[in-house]
Amino acid sequence: MMDDVKYTVDNITSLTEAERDGIYSGNALSLFNLEAHIGAGRP
Amino acid sequence: MIIDIHGHLNAPGSLYAGQSMMMAARGAHGRENLSVSEEELHAFAERTVRSMDEVGTDLQIVSPRPFALMHSERPAKMVHWWAEANNDAIARQVSMFPARLAGMGAMPQAQDEDPVRWLPELERCVKDLGFVGVLLNPDPSEGQNLLPNLGDEYWYPVYEKLTELGIPALVHSTACKNDRETYSSHFSAEETIAILSVLNSRVFLDFPGLQLIISHGGGSVPYQIGRWRAGRLRQRNPGGLPDATFDESLRRFWFDTCLYSDLALELLFRTVGAGRCLLGTERPGTGSVLDPSTAA
């Protein structure tokens, strides 16, 4: 559905779990330096 | 962990009222109207976080609202002031929710200026504000066809600085003054032009460390890939371009998932590979419009 991209990606059956994990965070973590934010800890 | 790399500044109307007053005076009254209170900014940052919680997003990379960046307006000082005001607002919201929001800046890409004039703000975004990326508008003349495409050496000072700072750029156009397009259809057109112009140039050869993310799933390129594969095969004299197929070259870019359709997303993943794709929602915004076929 258009209001939940992740839900739509969750339901694309041709993706492997590793590919899905990459789309959701792994690829971003390899591209951006997000240390300051990941290290900030989620309340 | 869920990271959304495509979100835009959620700011109170007072910021945009200030922009309107600045434009009405063409900058003659300075930039004082562009201030926003801490309370208002916090309330709107909370709305963004609530919107993220609705869909399970842990961290969102927030950039200014592209269509409002007014790169083609004059005088250029207004473009600078407005980019700085947006970047400052994002930095303040990130400081309020550092575990949930990260900053992506905007350069003051005034159409009349040499791109080197945009770079001090880019440096400030990274070195002073701690931003992790920047928007790159491939068309600062906003639909007026006045500036060269991203394959031209006009852009090389920007590519040099991005490479030096080690940050990626999200290719995303802004407004559109061409009456034949809306700003939104111009996004798609400019994303297509960006990919094709860079792949028909020496940009990735001259800047091997340059990282470009194409917004909205890469414009029309994944859908039209047959045309571009054929085009690459017809090039008898590539003139210093990489000896690669179109598909191989295309995978030099990154792509976000702001497509809102399962068929389009599947086509993107199959065409460029899931390993080059990053979750993007544009939420709140286009990505929070309720789908009437699934809304309760």
Interface residues (C-beta under 8 A of the other chain):
Chain A: M1 M2 D3 D4 V5 K6 Y7 T8 V9 N11 I12 S14 L15 T16 E19 R20 G22 I23 Y24 S25 N27 A28 L29 L31 F32 N33 L34 A36 H37 I38 A40 G41 R42 P43
Chain B: M1 I2 I3 I5 V55 G56 T57 D58 L59 I61 P98 A99 R100 L101 A102 G130 V132 G133 G166 I167 P168 Q211 I213 W254 T257 C258 L259 Y260 S261 D262 L265 E266 F269 R270 A274 G275 R276 C277 L278 L279 G280 T281 R283 T286 G287 S288 V289 L290 D291 S293 T294 A295
